[in-house]
Every structure is written in structure tokens, then in C-alpha cells.
Amino acid sequence: MKDGGLENKKELENSKKQSNSSKFRSKSDDFALSIAKVAVAQVCESIGFQSFQHSALETLSDVAARYIYTLGKTANFNANLAGRLESNVFDVIQGLEELESGLGFAGASDVNRCLANSGVVRDIVHFVGDAVDVPFAYDIPRFPVVKDRKGMGSFWEKGEEPHGEHIPSWLPAFPDPETYATQSTVGNGTMSGSNGVKTGLVRVEWKVERPLLNFQQQFARNGNVGDSSCGGGDSTKAKEASNSNPYLAAPLHFGEKEVDVSPVVLPTKLSNEVASRDPIPENRFLGNQVSVLETFATAIEAMKSGICEYDGSRQKNVLYNQRPTVHFKIGIGKKSLNSAPYFISKNKDLQKIAYWFENGNEKDDRKRRAEIFSKESMECSHESGQL
Amino acid sequence: MSHNPQSSDGKHDDDSTLSDFLASLMDYTPTIPDELVEQYLAKSGFQCPDVRLIRLVAVATQKFVAEVASDALQHCKARQDAVVKDKRDKQQRDKRLILTMDDLSKSLREYGVNVKHQEYFADSPSTGIDPASREE
């Protein structure tokens, strides 16, 4: 039990990841699982249960889904074994017998039995006869919905001539040359009159994002500390972090999200209490990249409010009374996850800002985090000991 | 040879019962909806254009869930009866029947599904140890 904690956790996580990814549950399965939960709850209600624990319901619905899946798999296997593609009723009955063989059914030991009068089927017939007809509670559309995707048009479809004889015309066409972004065209992020192809637009935004990020990095390195939104060039990381862990994003209270745009941002706002939330300096330089930054702004806000809630209830009272004084910590999302409560409780602005612009290695990061974690756990244990 | 007519009749009967049953399935609406069953069957590679088979699978699953749930209900009631004292008989039994993880894991065990639940979680590896030995 000494080694207990961390090592086993990692192994468990790894094995969980492997088993989950290779087999059954995926994110796209959530809808089906929730429907299964409703159905199973209805069945339980007809049996006589009046309420249930959430974990129990989830487990049972998961088991039911796996039952269906296993039945289908076995039936398909039996059909393939017989040289068929499509399963028939006997394949299904064989699958049922296999699943019921654990508990046994009438006639299981009979070697020469016929599938048509199998005990399993008889049990089901009895069940249908006895059971009350309780239809499902909701109307479900057919799912999964198959989207009609329009791919990139081919040369032939677009009416364009391929660039050389070696390119057949049925291949997808090249994107417009104007969409190729370079460092020098940062300021001119305008999209030339594109053909109106949606995928082209998406690519333009993505390609223009890249130079934008480089631009931000340059800003940071030049020491433009007045611009709080330029801290580090890792806005994508922050976005990914907030995207990957939605539980970090706390729900916004009414009025918390300020979208107003202040006209002037002084570079000496460093020592002020409330930094501006919007990327106005960027707006001056980069014409139509506002949308990109705005999306980052919301992600960063989510990160900020998420950081407040991260470290448990004993910090909560402190945090809700004080609004965080500085908002943007792009790229230090990872670091600040553990250190934010530290700072907010100490409330030292300069320390925060110095922390932003440190280019610490990830290893130092982990060491720091480990130290902080062990300190906090020691504090916890001390407190509990004193109690 | 006298076997055969009987057995063949028997087979016909079996087949007819089966086909009758499948036909009757179309009248009965199982609680588990068809779309859900189709989703999981498609995931497993099961291919069949016949709706009756899908109903069959749905009914079989419903039966399975019902059996597990009824076993869990019996466990739940057995536990309540054990707790009940003589004076407060009726009051205790009016308590709600809740599907708990405990009962569920016991009943699923019989079906070969091993659902083991953590009994408790500790804050750190040194929780619960005497303060003297922890400091060491």
C-alpha cells in the first residue's frame, strides 16, 4: 500500500485508456448511452424500484449496451461462420444461448436440440407474455445523423485546368494562391475574392492565425509588458487546455463576462488593479483578426474563472469575494493551474507579472507543481492531524 | 421411419411457433427503443434488414435488464427485512426502494459481470496511519 497512490493510478489510467479506446465507449456514444439510461430506468421502474443511485444506473445501462453489442457481435460471427453476410434468426438465437449459458436455460444440456424450440426463446416468449407494455418515454430521431459533406471540388468540377499534365482532373483542386499566408502579409490578412468555398475560408483563417501567433510572440519578446494579452505565445495551448478539460471552465455568473471595448489602453496599465480585457492594440495592427482573438479571449476568461475554482472549497470563499486582478495569462495556463490560488491569496501584482514572462522549462514546471502539491498535502495532513 | 413424420411435424410446430412469436413481436413495443438497438448492433457489425430480429434483440435485452433488476430488488428487500425491528415493522418497509451499487454488483455477479466498487477513497497514502509512524 505504500506504493499505492501515484504509480497505480498511472497504470490504471493507461489501462483504462487502452481498453476504452480499443473497445467500447467513445465521446460520440454519449447520446446513445443517455437514451439507454432512460430505457433502463423505465425497466427498473416497472420492476418496482422507486429511485436509484446515479452510478448504479450508469453501470446498469452500460451493461445493457454491452449486452446488445455482444449479441450483435456473436450473431454476426455465427453468420460469417456459416458463410453469410446477413444474420438470421438462428444466429441470434445461438448468440442468446451463448450469453445465457452462464446461468443456464432449459434444454442446455441437450446435444441434439433444435434452435427453433430453444429454451431461451421460450423464456423470452414467457417474458413477453407476462410483461407490461411500457413504451419508451421519448421520441427518438434516427441517429447517428449522417452529414452530407461537400468535399473540395475537383479540377473538373471547378472547371479549372490542372497545372500540369501529370495531374488528373478528377483530383481535388489546389486552394487559391492568395490563401497562402507568409510572414510579410500579416497586416494584409484580407482574403481575396475567394470562390466562396467554405473549406477555403477555414483554411484562410487557420493560415492567418499562424502569423498572428508569431506576431504575438514577437511582441512578448520585445517586452511589451503593457499588453497583458500578449503573455507568451501559447494561446493555442491555453485554448487546448480549456477545450480538453471543460470542467475547468466554470459557469459564468450574470454580468461577469464583459464584452465592452474600451477605446484607449495605456501601456502603463501594469500597476493598475484591473487590466483591460480586450485586445485593442492588436486590433490596430491586424485588421480582421479580431474574431480569432475574441475566441481566445473567451477561452482565456474561461480559464481564469476555472483557475479560481480549481483548488477546492477552502479557497472558494476567498476567491468569490475578490475578483482576480489580472486576467490574461495566456500560455501560463499550465503553470498557473496550481500556482494561481497561491498568488491570489498573496495578492502581489508584481510577482504575478514576473511569473508570466518567465520562460520556465516544463521540467521545472513539474517540479514546482510537485513541490506545491506536496506542500499542500502536508498542510492538509497537518490540519487533519490537529483536528 | 415412423419417427420422421412426428419429428417433422414437431419441427413445423417449432418453426411456426417461432415465426408466430416473431410476428407477435411487432405488436409489442419493447421499452428499449429500436433506434438504440440498431445503433449498437450496427456498431458490432450485425447486418440484417429484418425488423423482427431487432425487436427480438430488444426484447432479449429488456428481459436481461429486468432479471438483473429483480435480483437487485430482492437483495434490497432482504436487506431491509434484516434491518427491521419488531416494533417498527411497517414504517421501515415503507421506505423507498433504491437501486444501489451494492445490490447491483451482487446481482450482476451471478451473471458474470464483475462490478467492484471502491469502498472509500483516501486523501493521501498516509491517511489513517498513526501520527507517530507517519512522522517517521
Contacts between the chains, C-beta under 8 A, distances in Angstrom:
chain1	res1	chain2	res2	distance
A	1	B	125	7.2
A	2	B	125	6.6
A	4	B	125	5.2
A	5	B	124	7.1
A	5	B	125	4.5
A	32	B	36	6.0
A	32	B	39	5.1
A	32	B	40	7.0
A	35	B	33	6.8
A	35	B	35	7.7
A	35	B	36	5.1
A	36	B	32	7.7
A	36	B	36	6.0
A	39	B	31	5.6
A	39	B	32	4.6
A	39	B	33	6.5
A	39	B	36	6.7
A	40	B	65	5.7
A	42	B	31	5.1
A	43	B	31	5.3
A	43	B	32	7.7
A	43	B	62	6.0
A	43	B	65	4.9
A	43	B	66	5.7
A	43	B	69	6.4
A	44	B	65	7.7
A	44	B	69	4.8
A	44	B	99	5.9
A	46	B	31	7.3
A	46	B	66	7.6
A	47	B	66	5.9
A	47	B	69	4.4
A	47	B	70	5.3
A	47	B	73	5.9
A	48	B	70	7.9
A	48	B	73	5.6
A	48	B	97	6.3
A	49	B	69	6.7
A	49	B	72	7.9
A	49	B	73	6.4
A	49	B	97	5.3
A	49	B	98	7.1
A	49	B	99	4.9
A	50	B	96	4.6
A	50	B	97	5.1
A	50	B	98	7.1
A	51	B	96	5.7
A	51	B	97	7.7
A	51	B	98	5.1
A	51	B	99	7.4
A	52	B	98	6.2
A	52	B	99	3.7
A	52	B	100	7.8
A	53	B	98	6.6
A	53	B	99	6.4
A	53	B	100	5.3
A	53	B	101	5.8
A	55	B	101	5.4
A	55	B	117	7.8
A	56	B	99	4.9
A	56	B	100	5.8
A	56	B	101	4.7
A	56	B	103	7.8
A	56	B	104	4.8
A	57	B	99	6.9
A	59	B	101	7.0
A	59	B	104	6.2
A	59	B	108	7.9
A	59	B	115	5.7
A	60	B	65	6.8
A	60	B	68	6.8
A	60	B	69	7.5
A	60	B	99	7.5
A	60	B	104	6.2
A	63	B	68	7.5
A	63	B	108	6.7
A	63	B	113	5.8
A	63	B	115	8.0
A	64	B	32	7.5
A	64	B	61	5.8
A	64	B	64	7.1
A	64	B	65	5.2
A	65	B	40	5.8
A	67	B	61	5.4
A	67	B	64	5.6
A	67	B	65	8.0
A	68	B	36	7.8
A	68	B	37	5.7
A	68	B	40	4.2
A	68	B	41	6.5
A	68	B	44	7.9
A	68	B	57	6.3
A	68	B	61	5.4
A	69	B	40	4.9
A	69	B	41	7.8
A	69	B	43	6.3
A	69	B	44	4.9
A	70	B	44	7.6
A	71	B	41	7.7
A	71	B	44	7.9
A	71	B	46	7.9
A	71	B	57	5.5
A	71	B	60	6.8
A	71	B	61	7.4
A	72	B	40	6.4
A	72	B	41	4.0
A	72	B	42	8.0
A	72	B	43	7.5
A	72	B	44	3.4
A	72	B	45	6.8
A	72	B	46	3.5
A	72	B	57	7.2
A	73	B	44	4.2
A	73	B	45	6.7
A	73	B	46	7.3
A	75	B	46	5.6
A	76	B	44	6.4
A	76	B	45	4.5
A	76	B	46	4.9
A	76	B	47	7.0
A	79	B	47	7.9
A	85	B	47	6.1
A	86	B	47	5.0
A	86	B	48	5.3
A	86	B	49	7.1
A	87	B	46	5.9
A	87	B	47	6.5
A	87	B	48	5.0
A	87	B	53	7.1
A	88	B	48	7.3
A	88	B	50	7.8
A	88	B	53	7.6
A	89	B	18	7.0
A	89	B	22	7.0
A	89	B	50	8.0
A	89	B	52	7.8
A	89	B	53	6.1
A	89	B	56	7.1
A	92	B	53	5.7
A	92	B	56	5.9
A	92	B	57	6.5
A	96	B	60	5.7
A	99	B	64	7.9
A	102	B	111	6.2
A	102	B	112	4.6
A	103	B	110	6.8
A	103	B	111	6.6
A	114	B	11	6.7
A	114	B	14	6.1
A	116	B	11	7.1
A	116	B	14	3.8
A	116	B	15	5.4
A	116	B	17	7.5
A	116	B	18	4.9
A	117	B	14	4.1
A	117	B	17	7.1
A	117	B	18	7.8
A	121	B	18	6.6
A	121	B	21	7.1
A	123	B	63	7.1
A	124	B	21	7.9
A	124	B	56	7.6
A	124	B	59	5.9
A	124	B	60	6.0
A	124	B	63	5.9
A	125	B	17	7.9
A	125	B	21	5.5
A	127	B	59	7.2
A	127	B	62	7.8
A	127	B	63	4.6
A	127	B	66	7.3
A	128	B	21	7.8
A	128	B	24	7.3
A	128	B	25	7.3
A	128	B	28	5.7
A	128	B	59	6.1
A	131	B	62	7.6
A	131	B	66	7.3
A	133	B	28	6.0
A	133	B	29	6.0
A	134	B	31	5.0
A	135	B	29	4.5
A	135	B	31	6.9
A	136	B	29	7.7
A	136	B	31	5.9
A	136	B	32	7.2
A	136	B	33	4.4
A	140	B	33	5.5
A	140	B	35	4.8
A	140	B	36	7.3
A	141	B	35	7.7
A	142	B	35	6.1
A	143	B	35	6.2
A	143	B	39	6.6
A	144	B	39	7.1
A	377	B	123	7.4
A	377	B	124	5.2
A	380	B	123	6.4
A	380	B	124	7.4
A	381	B	123	7.6
A	381	B	124	6.3
A	381	B	126	6.5
A	381	B	127	7.7
A	381	B	134	7.5
A	384	B	123	7.7
A	385	B	131	5.7
